[in-house]
């Protein structure tokens, strides 16, 4: 009963601390908005293509090839490829080299000779793919014409139809985070770890306010006071994270997947880890050094954990440091959970968070019992 009373008292005290609540709520929301809006293009995997201009020299004499080519040219012309007949005396290769055209094609009865631009490689490769497709279809139609003219006409008709020449498919389409989605996740885990800052004052604050002796003389055990403070700090910080997640989900339309329960459970274990870490640091270092150590560790963990920029492609020493960040563990597990529906990914991280938290809490409890006062 004493533990619950102490926890309730600490929660009420924290709720009256408007400045801390504002930091825990407004800070991550503002970061999500600013970084998610400013870095939108960094998470856009699309490629904008400019005009595709194809210079064509057509010397084919075959009426059938000319007919099929004209139909094909009209079809891809509607897809954004601009055809320019090569005037007499023009050197198509030099024109492409001078970046006047995207590509140059020579068409005769023996086939198509293609010359692409080294400056517009993507557009040039797209046009090359279109022409390769036409050549393959034409060869197939020519072979079919010997036995079935109707089949040949159907093949060429399909080639000349308007449609998407480039189709993108993936095993899980559209399952990548946008900028808002990404920063909603990483800023939530970052602010969850900020709980260690306030937790470091749970016991130190009593000493600073000179109320530690009164607590030690009260008819309440040290471990009861300790447990009540830990419960209150964990709950109040978790409630802040809960608000941030729900705000980003329903106001910013961030994607948190279909397993919110597992998301919240993982974030709760991270808050517990942060609270226990803050308490442990407060007992490991002297008062003047605690804030410096805490701030340095939190900022490094945030940076290497991906709170400010993605670190998925990190390698070497940087990757090793990044993998040691608790935020990196949480972010990777949440990404797998949200975008791959991988429920198994969160259990190792929750177990690791809980184990480390238990170790820190045990250390603090044993140290407190050995001291006469706090």
N, C-alpha and C positions, 0 to 999 in steps of 0.2 A: 504493500500500500504506500509506503514511504517513497518507493521508486516512482510510482505513478504520480504522486503529488509533486515530487521534485521535477519530473518531466513536464507536467502541466504548467508549473510555475515558469520553467525555462522557456516553454513555447510562448506563453503570454508575454514574457519579457522580450523575446525576439520579435514578436509581432508588433511591439511598440517601437522597435528600432526601424524607423521608416527609411533611413539612409541605406542600411544594409539590404533591406527588402527591395529598395529601388535599384540597387546595384545588381542583385541577383536576378531581377526580372527585366529591367530595362536594358541592361548591358548586353545580354545575349540577343535580345530581340532587335536592338539597333544594329548589332554586328551582322545578324542574318540579313537584315534589309540592305545594309550598305554593301557588304561583300557579295551577297547574292545578286544584287542589281549591277554592281560595277563589273563583276567578273562573269557576266552571262556568256560572253563569246568564248571564254576559256573552256566552257563545258558544252559548246556547240560543235558537234561532230560533222556537221554538214559542210559542203564545199560549194561556194558560189562560182559559177562558171560565167565567163564573159561571152561575147559573140563568137560563134564558130564559123569561120569563113573558109570555104573549100574552093580552091582554084582548080578547074577541070579542063583538061584538053581531051576532047572526045574525037577520035579518028576511026571509030568502029564502023564497018560497012554492013554488018549483019543487021537486017531489019528486026529480027527477033530480039537481039541484044539491045538495040536502040529502043524498042518498045518497052522492054522490061526495065531498062535503065531510067527512062522517062517517068515511069510509074513510081519507081523507087525514089527518084530525085524529088518528086512532088511530096511523097510521104515524109521523108526526113526533113524536107524544107519546112514542113509544118511543126517539126520538132525543134526548130531553132537553128538549123544548119543553112547558112546562106551560100548559094552556088554562084560562082562567077566563071563564065566561059573564058578560057585563055585566049586573048587576042593574038593575032599573028605577030611573031617576032618576040613575044614576051618569054623570058626565061623563068619558068615556074619555080625551079629549085632556088634560084637567087631571090625571088620574091618572098618565098617562105623563110629563107635565111635572114632576110632583112625585116622579118616580122610583119610583112604586109598581109599575109594570109596565115591561117592556122595550119593548113596542109595543102598539098598539091597532088592531084591524081591524073595519071595518063591512062586513057581507056582505049583499047583497040581490040581486034578480034581474038587476040591471044591472051587477053586478061587485063588486069588492073595493076598499074605500077604506082605505088604510093610513096610519098615523101612527107614526113611529119616534121613539125617544128620542135626544136630543142628548148624553146622558150615557153611554149604553151603545151607542156607534155600531157597534161590531163585531157584537155580538149582534143589534142591531136590523137591521143590513144582512143578516145571515144569515137572519133570519126573513122579511125582505122578499124575499130571493131564493127562499126556499121557496114563499112565496105567489105570486110571479110565475111560478114554474115550474108551480104548480097551475093558475093562471089560463090560461096558455098551453096546457097539456094539456087543460083543460076546453073551451076554445074549439075546439081541434083535434078533440076527441071529439064536440062538438056538430055540427061540420061533417061528420064521418064518419058520424054517426048517421043522416043523411038517406039515405045509400046503403048502409051496412053496419053494423048494430048490433053485430055481433061485433067489428069493428075498433074501435069506440068503447069497448066493454067492455075490450078488450086494452090500449088506451091508458090508461084510468083505472086498471086493475089494476096497470100498471107504475108509475104515479104513487103508488099507495097501498102499494107494497111497501116493506119496511123495508130500509134500506141506508145507505150513506154519502152524504149530501147534498153534502158538500164533499170533493172529491178534489184532492189536490195532486200535480202532476207536474212534472218538470224534465228538461232534456236529459241531465243527469248527476245522478241522484238520490243523496242522501246523500254527496256528494263535497265536504263542507266540514269543516274541522278542528274538533274539539272543543277544549276548553281544554287537556287533556293533550297532544293532538296538536300544538296550536299552540306551547305552551311547550317541548315536546320539541325542536322545530325551532329556535326562536329562542334558547333557552338553549345549545344545542349550537353554533350559529354564534357566539354571544357568547363562550363559553369558548374557542372556537377562536381568536378574536381576542386573548384574554388571553395568548396565546403571545408577543405582543410585549413583555410585561412581563419575562418571563424572558430573552428574546432580547437585551434591552438590556444585560444583564449578561454576555453572552458574552465581550466584549472588556474592558468596564469592570471585570468581576470579576477578570480577570488583573492589571489595573493596581492595583486595590484590595488584592489579596492580595500585591502586589509580586512576582508571578511572571512579569510581562510581559518583563522583561529576560532572565530565564533562557530563556524561549521564543524571544526574538529571537536569543539566542546559540546555540540548539540547531541541529543540522544539518537543520533542517526549514524549508521555505519558509513565508513568511507566508500566502500564498494556500492552501497545504495546510492550515495550522492553521485558517484562516478557513473553508475548505470543509468540513473535518471537523466544526467546531462547528455550522455551519449545518445540515448533514445530521443530526447528532445531535439538535439542538433541534427540527427539523421532525418527525423520526420519533417522538420521545418525546411531543411534544404531540399528534401525530396519533393515537398509540395511546391517549392519554387520551380523545380525542374518540370514538374507535372504541368504547371501553368505555361511554361515556355513551350513545351511540346504541343500542347493543345492550341496555344495561340498560333504557332507556326503552321499547324495543320489546318485550322479553320479560317485563319486570316490570310496567311501567305500561300495557302494551298500546297504546302509541302507534303511530299509523299512519305508517310510513315508505315506503309505496308498494311498487311491484313492481320498482324499479330501484335497489337498494341500491348496486350498483357505481358508478352515476353519482352517487349521493348522496355516497359516500365520496370519489370523485374531486374533486367540487366542494369538499368540506370540506378535502381535502388542499391544494388550491390556496389556500384561505383561510388555512390554517395557514402555508403558505409566504409568503403576503403579510404575515401578522402578524409572522413571524420577521424578514423583510427590513425591514419597517417599524420594528421595534424596534431593529435594528442601525443603520438610517439615522438615527433620532432620536438615538441615543447618540453619533453622530459629528457631528450638526448642532448640538447644544446642549451647554453645559457640564454638568459632572457634577451640580451641585445642581439644575439646571432639568429634567434628563431625566425624573426620576420624576414631577414635577408635570405636565409636558407630556403624558407618557404616560397618566397617570391621568385627566386632564381629557378627552383625546381619546377614550380607551376608553369612559368613561362617557357622553359625548355621543353617540358612535357607537352605543352600546347603546341609549340612550334613543330617539334618532331612528330607529334601525333596527328598533324594535319589540320589543326584548327584554323590556320591562316591560308594555307595552300595545300593542294593534294600532294601526298608523298608516296603514291602507289608505285611510281617508277623509280624510287630511290634505290641506290646500289652502293656497294662498298661499305665504308665506315659509316656513312650517313644512314644507310639501311639498318645497320646493326644498332645504332643509337635509337633510330625510330622504333625498332621492334621492342625496345626496352621501355617505351612510354605506355603507361596504363591507358592513355587516351587512344593510342593506336590499336590496342587490343579491342577496346570497346567499339571504336569506329568500324573496324573490319568486320566484327561480329554483327553489328547492326546492318551494315551494307549487305552482307550475305543473307541476313534474315529478311530484310525488306525487299531486296531485288531478286533473290534466288529462292525465297521461302525455305531457307535452310535453318530449321529450328535447332538442329544439332550444333550449329556454330556458336550459339550463345551459352551453352552449358559449360564448356571449358573455361570461358572467360568469367562467368559468374562464380564458378568454383574457385578459380585463381583469386578473384577479388575477395571472396569470403575468407579464403585461407590466409591471405596476407593481412586482411583486417583483423582476423582472430589473433594472429601473431602479435600485431601491434597492441591490440587491446589487452592481451595477456601480459605483455611486457609492462604496460602502464599500470595495470592492476597490481602486479607483483611489486613494482617500484613504489606505488602508493602505500602498500601495506608495510613496507620497510621503513617508511618515513613516519616520524612522529606527527608531523603536520603535512599539509599539502605542499 
